[in-house]
Amino acid sequence: MSISTTPAPARTDDQATTSISTKTVRRTGWAVAFGAALWSATYFAFNPQSTDSTEMTIIDVGALPAQFALLALVTVQLRTGATGVTRAARAMLRVEMVLLSLATLWTVLHGLVPSFRDDLWLAILDVFWPLSMLGMLVIGVKIAFAGRWQGLARWYPLIAESWVFITLPAMGIFGITVGRFVGATHLLVGYAALGVLLALRPQLTGARD
């Protein structure tokens, strides 16, 4: 008489993700929508390349809620395994959180401490802003291919996270005035709309009550 046992299958999906409530996703969605709308308003109202110290502060402070909301959004993406459940898929989200944190630190220092604005180290820190935007675009592509988020939530991050790659070329081609209006509008139809989508349909991310 022989006895054999069969090991239980690995629970890769359960181990790689953490449960998250629809309430948390909904709150994050509203935060993203509000932050993007406020950032859009500053772009409509002020020249993002202004050299006036007060305007520079207003522009930076106006962007901060959006940056904090994006950190919350990436956290939701990590907890729902939006980019996939492999170690590499989750690592890209953790890297993005570091890039966003450094970009946000630059915004705080540049906006609230004018004496730092001409310092070389702050200019180096500024590099993390475009790097974080590139990272968001990569995440948008990965979410679309992973297919873990459903419906519009699967594809809309890619639209929202193309912001910098639409806005900066528009500024270069059409000038600052037109380019900033393109950027302001893109924030509304991109990140603000994504936030509303997540707020109204949080279950598309896999979140549960």
ROLUMDREN-735258 format. One record per residue (C-alpha): residue number from 1; residue in three letters; x, y, z. Coordinates in Angstrom, 3 decimals, always signed. Layout:
@k->NUM&r->ALA&east->X&north->Y&up->Z $
...
END
This chain:
@k->1&r->MET&east->+0.000&north->+0.000&up->+0.000 $
@k->2&r->SER&east->+1.463&north->+3.325&up->-1.015 $
@k->3&r->ILE&east->+0.382&north->+6.771&up->+0.025 $
@k->4&r->SER&east->+0.928&north->+9.811&up->-2.181 $
@k->5&r->THR&east->+0.049&north->+13.428&up->-1.649 $
@k->6&r->THR&east->-0.504&north->+16.183&up->-4.130 $
@k->7&r->PRO&east->+0.678&north->+19.647&up->-3.141 $
@k->8&r->ALA&east->-1.858&north->+22.452&up->-3.279 $
@k->9&r->PRO&east->-1.512&north->+24.687&up->-6.339 $
@k->10&r->ALA&east->+0.309&north->+27.928&up->-5.829 $
@k->11&r->ARG&east->-1.981&north->+30.903&up->-5.186 $
@k->12&r->THR&east->-0.052&north->+33.417&up->-7.267 $
@k->13&r->ASP&east->-2.962&north->+35.819&up->-7.654 $
@k->14&r->ASP&east->-3.955&north->+35.901&up->-3.966 $
@k->15&r->GLN&east->-0.386&north->+36.231&up->-2.785 $
@k->16&r->ALA&east->+0.478&north->+38.997&up->-5.229 $
@k->17&r->THR&east->-2.490&north->+41.254&up->-4.493 $
@k->18&r->THR&east->-4.125&north->+42.716&up->-1.422 $
@k->19&r->SER&east->-7.849&north->+43.091&up->-1.030 $
@k->20&r->ILE&east->-9.088&north->+46.641&up->-1.436 $
@k->21&r->SER&east->-12.559&north->+48.039&up->-0.950 $
@k->22&r->THR&east->-14.611&north->+49.866&up->-3.534 $
@k->23&r->LYS&east->-14.835&north->+52.707&up->-1.004 $
@k->24&r->THR&east->-11.056&north->+53.171&up->-1.101 $
@k->25&r->VAL&east->-10.969&north->+53.125&up->-4.895 $
@k->26&r->ARG&east->-13.892&north->+55.543&up->-5.026 $
@k->27&r->ARG&east->-12.140&north->+57.995&up->-2.710 $
@k->28&r->THR&east->-8.954&north->+57.728&up->-4.753 $
@k->29&r->GLY&east->-10.921&north->+58.368&up->-7.919 $
@k->30&r->TRP&east->-12.450&north->+61.562&up->-6.544 $
@k->31&r->ALA&east->-9.021&north->+62.685&up->-5.337 $
@k->32&r->VAL&east->-7.552&north->+62.148&up->-8.817 $
@k->33&r->ALA&east->-10.466&north->+64.002&up->-10.413 $
@k->34&r->PHE&east->-10.164&north->+66.950&up->-8.020 $
@k->35&r->GLY&east->-6.378&north->+67.129&up->-8.293 $
@k->36&r->ALA&east->-6.444&north->+67.021&up->-12.093 $
@k->37&r->ALA&east->-9.175&north->+69.676&up->-12.249 $
@k->38&r->LEU&east->-7.226&north->+72.012&up->-9.965 $
@k->39&r->TRP&east->-4.023&north->+71.460&up->-11.924 $
@k->40&r->SER&east->-5.932&north->+72.115&up->-15.142 $
@k->41&r->ALA&east->-7.274&north->+75.383&up->-13.711 $
@k->42&r->THR&east->-3.755&north->+76.628&up->-12.940 $
@k->43&r->TYR&east->-2.675&north->+75.806&up->-16.509 $
@k->44&r->PHE&east->-5.631&north->+77.737&up->-17.901 $
@k->45&r->ALA&east->-4.904&north->+80.705&up->-15.634 $
@k->46&r->PHE&east->-1.104&north->+80.920&up->-15.623 $
@k->47&r->ASN&east->+1.843&north->+80.462&up->-17.957 $
@k->48&r->PRO&east->+3.688&north->+77.347&up->-16.693 $
@k->49&r->GLN&east->+6.971&north->+78.944&up->-17.771 $
@k->50&r->SER&east->+6.320&north->+82.192&up->-15.921 $
@k->51&r->THR&east->+9.324&north->+83.726&up->-14.139 $
@k->52&r->ASP&east->+7.149&north->+85.623&up->-11.658 $
@k->53&r->SER&east->+7.835&north->+84.188&up->-8.195 $
@k->54&r->THR&east->+4.228&north->+84.376&up->-6.997 $
@k->55&r->GLU&east->+2.886&north->+82.728&up->-10.145 $
@k->56&r->MET&east->+5.506&north->+79.994&up->-9.899 $
@k->57&r->THR&east->+4.357&north->+79.265&up->-6.354 $
@k->58&r->ILE&east->+0.696&north->+79.169&up->-7.383 $
@k->59&r->ILE&east->+1.444&north->+76.839&up->-10.305 $
@k->60&r->ASP&east->+3.431&north->+74.449&up->-8.102 $
@k->61&r->VAL&east->+0.890&north->+74.458&up->-5.263 $
@k->62&r->GLY&east->-1.873&north->+73.880&up->-7.824 $
@k->63&r->ALA&east->-0.097&north->+70.747&up->-9.047 $
@k->64&r->LEU&east->+0.476&north->+69.221&up->-5.604 $
@k->65&r->PRO&east->-3.002&north->+67.724&up->-5.046 $
@k->66&r->ALA&east->-2.711&north->+65.957&up->-8.408 $
@k->67&r->GLN&east->+0.692&north->+64.534&up->-7.519 $
@k->68&r->PHE&east->-0.493&north->+63.258&up->-4.150 $
@k->69&r->ALA&east->-3.559&north->+61.779&up->-5.843 $
@k->70&r->LEU&east->-1.352&north->+59.998&up->-8.387 $
@k->71&r->LEU&east->+0.578&north->+58.417&up->-5.521 $
@k->72&r->ALA&east->-2.735&north->+57.144&up->-4.181 $
@k->73&r->LEU&east->-3.672&north->+55.919&up->-7.664 $
@k->74&r->VAL&east->-0.447&north->+53.930&up->-8.002 $
@k->75&r->THR&east->-1.126&north->+52.433&up->-4.568 $
@k->76&r->VAL&east->-4.537&north->+51.265&up->-5.807 $
@k->77&r->GLN&east->-2.893&north->+49.832&up->-8.918 $
@k->78&r->LEU&east->-0.411&north->+47.955&up->-6.747 $
@k->79&r->ARG&east->-3.049&north->+46.560&up->-4.375 $
@k->80&r->THR&east->-5.263&north->+45.408&up->-7.256 $
@k->81&r->GLY&east->-2.383&north->+43.948&up->-9.273 $
@k->82&r->ALA&east->-3.354&north->+46.212&up->-12.182 $
@k->83&r->THR&east->-0.090&north->+45.644&up->-14.053 $
@k->84&r->GLY&east->-0.022&north->+41.912&up->-13.344 $
@k->85&r->VAL&east->+0.869&north->+39.633&up->-10.464 $
@k->86&r->THR&east->+4.489&north->+38.888&up->-11.277 $
@k->87&r->ARG&east->+7.279&north->+40.330&up->-9.183 $
@k->88&r->ALA&east->+8.439&north->+42.524&up->-12.076 $
@k->89&r->ALA&east->+4.929&north->+43.842&up->-12.691 $
@k->90&r->ARG&east->+4.601&north->+44.903&up->-9.079 $
@k->91&r->ALA&east->+8.149&north->+46.247&up->-8.903 $
@k->92&r->MET&east->+7.431&north->+48.769&up->-11.662 $
@k->93&r->LEU&east->+4.682&north->+50.269&up->-9.512 $
@k->94&r->ARG&east->+6.976&north->+50.538&up->-6.499 $
@k->95&r->VAL&east->+9.622&north->+52.228&up->-8.659 $
@k->96&r->GLU&east->+6.969&north->+54.637&up->-9.919 $
@k->97&r->MET&east->+6.040&north->+55.514&up->-6.338 $
@k->98&r->VAL&east->+9.654&north->+56.485&up->-5.682 $
@k->99&r->LEU&east->+9.810&north->+58.586&up->-8.866 $
@k->100&r->LEU&east->+6.525&north->+60.323&up->-8.029 $
@k->101&r->SER&east->+7.643&north->+60.979&up->-4.465 $
@k->102&r->LEU&east->+10.848&north->+62.659&up->-5.656 $
@k->103&r->ALA&east->+8.942&north->+64.653&up->-8.282 $
@k->104&r->THR&east->+6.499&north->+65.781&up->-5.596 $
@k->105&r->LEU&east->+9.378&north->+66.760&up->-3.316 $
@k->106&r->TRP&east->+10.712&north->+68.963&up->-6.123 $
@k->107&r->THR&east->+7.303&north->+70.627&up->-6.461 $
@k->108&r->VAL&east->+7.135&north->+71.359&up->-2.732 $
@k->109&r->LEU&east->+10.642&north->+72.819&up->-2.582 $
@k->110&r->HIS&east->+10.401&north->+74.736&up->-5.850 $
@k->111&r->GLY&east->+7.021&north->+76.163&up->-4.951 $
@k->112&r->LEU&east->+7.498&north->+77.002&up->-1.294 $
@k->113&r->VAL&east->+11.222&north->+77.795&up->-1.020 $
@k->114&r->PRO&east->+12.053&north->+80.349&up->-3.741 $
@k->115&r->SER&east->+15.681&north->+80.601&up->-2.561 $
@k->116&r->PHE&east->+16.270&north->+77.020&up->-3.770 $
@k->117&r->ARG&east->+15.102&north->+77.614&up->-7.343 $
@k->118&r->ASP&east->+18.529&north->+78.390&up->-8.817 $
@k->119&r->ASP&east->+20.348&north->+75.587&up->-6.993 $
@k->120&r->LEU&east->+21.895&north->+72.834&up->-9.106 $
@k->121&r->TRP&east->+20.698&north->+70.055&up->-6.811 $
@k->122&r->LEU&east->+17.103&north->+71.179&up->-7.261 $
@k->123&r->ALA&east->+17.557&north->+71.187&up->-11.046 $
@k->124&r->ILE&east->+18.809&north->+67.596&up->-10.787 $
@k->125&r->LEU&east->+15.792&north->+66.671&up->-8.655 $
@k->126&r->ASP&east->+13.550&north->+68.147&up->-11.369 $
@k->127&r->VAL&east->+14.603&north->+65.265&up->-13.653 $
@k->128&r->PHE&east->+12.309&north->+62.979&up->-11.682 $
@k->129&r->TRP&east->+9.229&north->+64.839&up->-12.934 $
@k->130&r->PRO&east->+9.552&north->+63.714&up->-16.593 $
@k->131&r->LEU&east->+10.810&north->+60.319&up->-15.416 $
@k->132&r->SER&east->+7.689&north->+59.870&up->-13.297 $
@k->133&r->MET&east->+5.489&north->+60.841&up->-16.258 $
@k->134&r->LEU&east->+7.299&north->+58.333&up->-18.474 $
@k->135&r->GLY&east->+6.763&north->+55.730&up->-15.782 $
@k->136&r->MET&east->+3.043&north->+56.465&up->-15.685 $
@k->137&r->LEU&east->+2.807&north->+55.955&up->-19.435 $
@k->138&r->VAL&east->+4.584&north->+52.600&up->-19.166 $
@k->139&r->ILE&east->+2.169&north->+51.607&up->-16.408 $
@k->140&r->GLY&east->-0.779&north->+52.607&up->-18.604 $
@k->141&r->VAL&east->+0.488&north->+50.358&up->-21.378 $
@k->142&r->LYS&east->+1.058&north->+47.479&up->-18.941 $
@k->143&r->ILE&east->-2.441&north->+47.824&up->-17.463 $
@k->144&r->ALA&east->-3.950&north->+47.630&up->-20.950 $
@k->145&r->PHE&east->-1.990&north->+44.476&up->-21.808 $
@k->146&r->ALA&east->-2.443&north->+42.799&up->-18.410 $
@k->147&r->GLY&east->-6.222&north->+43.027&up->-18.664 $
@k->148&r->ARG&east->-6.825&north->+42.743&up->-14.931 $
@k->149&r->TRP&east->-8.794&north->+45.983&up->-14.824 $
@k->150&r->GLN&east->-11.959&north->+45.702&up->-16.868 $
@k->151&r->GLY&east->-13.920&north->+47.831&up->-19.328 $
@k->152&r->LEU&east->-12.875&north->+51.457&up->-19.723 $
@k->153&r->ALA&east->-10.670&north->+51.169&up->-16.639 $
@k->154&r->ARG&east->-8.406&north->+48.863&up->-18.633 $
@k->155&r->TRP&east->-7.748&north->+51.401&up->-21.381 $
@k->156&r->TYR&east->-8.325&north->+54.824&up->-19.889 $
@k->157&r->PRO&east->-5.115&north->+54.979&up->-17.806 $
@k->158&r->LEU&east->-3.182&north->+54.882&up->-21.085 $
@k->159&r->ILE&east->-5.130&north->+57.911&up->-22.328 $
@k->160&r->ALA&east->-4.688&north->+59.848&up->-19.092 $
@k->161&r->GLU&east->-1.022&north->+58.999&up->-18.685 $
@k->162&r->SER&east->-0.082&north->+60.246&up->-22.153 $
@k->163&r->TRP&east->-0.405&north->+63.813&up->-20.803 $
@k->164&r->VAL&east->+3.231&north->+64.857&up->-20.938 $
@k->165&r->PHE&east->+3.705&north->+63.337&up->-24.406 $
@k->166&r->ILE&east->+0.803&north->+65.387&up->-25.752 $
@k->167&r->THR&east->+1.377&north->+68.621&up->-23.846 $
@k->168&r->LEU&east->+5.108&north->+69.171&up->-24.300 $
@k->169&r->PRO&east->+5.085&north->+68.603&up->-28.097 $
@k->170&r->ALA&east->+2.069&north->+70.927&up->-28.339 $
@k->171&r->MET&east->+4.030&north->+73.626&up->-26.527 $
@k->172&r->GLY&east->+7.010&north->+73.091&up->-28.794 $
@k->173&r->ILE&east->+4.983&north->+73.178&up->-32.001 $
@k->174&r->PHE&east->+2.266&north->+75.738&up->-31.237 $
@k->175&r->GLY&east->+3.874&north->+77.824&up->-28.502 $
@k->176&r->ILE&east->+3.281&north->+78.121&up->-24.781 $
@k->177&r->THR&east->-0.158&north->+79.736&up->-24.942 $
@k->178&r->VAL&east->-1.745&north->+77.100&up->-27.169 $
@k->179&r->GLY&east->+0.295&north->+74.289&up->-25.631 $
@k->180&r->ARG&east->-0.767&north->+75.080&up->-22.098 $
@k->181&r->PHE&east->-4.432&north->+75.077&up->-23.127 $
@k->182&r->VAL&east->-3.867&north->+71.682&up->-24.733 $
@k->183&r->GLY&east->-2.304&north->+70.474&up->-21.477 $
@k->184&r->ALA&east->-5.113&north->+71.914&up->-19.366 $
@k->185&r->THR&east->-7.757&north->+70.295&up->-21.566 $
@k->186&r->HIS&east->-5.936&north->+66.960&up->-21.597 $
@k->187&r->LEU&east->-5.909&north->+66.942&up->-17.786 $
@k->188&r->LEU&east->-9.687&north->+67.209&up->-17.803 $
@k->189&r->VAL&east->-10.378&north->+64.573&up->-20.464 $
@k->190&r->GLY&east->-7.558&north->+62.382&up->-19.152 $
@k->191&r->TYR&east->-6.834&north->+62.214&up->-15.426 $
@k->192&r->ALA&east->-10.013&north->+63.998&up->-14.278 $
@k->193&r->ALA&east->-12.188&north->+61.672&up->-16.364 $
@k->194&r->LEU&east->-10.198&north->+58.636&up->-15.163 $
@k->195&r->GLY&east->-10.791&north->+59.728&up->-11.578 $
@k->196&r->VAL&east->-14.532&north->+60.045&up->-12.149 $
@k->197&r->LEU&east->-14.575&north->+56.627&up->-13.848 $
@k->198&r->LEU&east->-12.865&north->+54.982&up->-10.862 $
@k->199&r->ALA&east->-15.149&north->+56.827&up->-8.440 $
@k->200&r->LEU&east->-18.310&north->+55.706&up->-10.225 $
@k->201&r->ARG&east->-17.189&north->+52.215&up->-11.283 $
@k->202&r->PRO&east->-14.608&north->+51.083&up->-8.691 $
@k->203&r->GLN&east->-15.526&north->+47.424&up->-9.233 $
@k->204&r->LEU&east->-13.783&north->+47.584&up->-12.637 $
@k->205&r->THR&east->-10.486&north->+47.442&up->-10.754 $
@k->206&r->GLY&east->-11.397&north->+44.220&up->-8.983 $
@k->207&r->ALA&east->-12.209&north->+46.000&up->-5.727 $
@k->208&r->ARG&east->-15.022&north->+44.550&up->-3.639 $
@k->209&r->ASP&east->-17.367&north->+45.863&up->-0.941 $
END
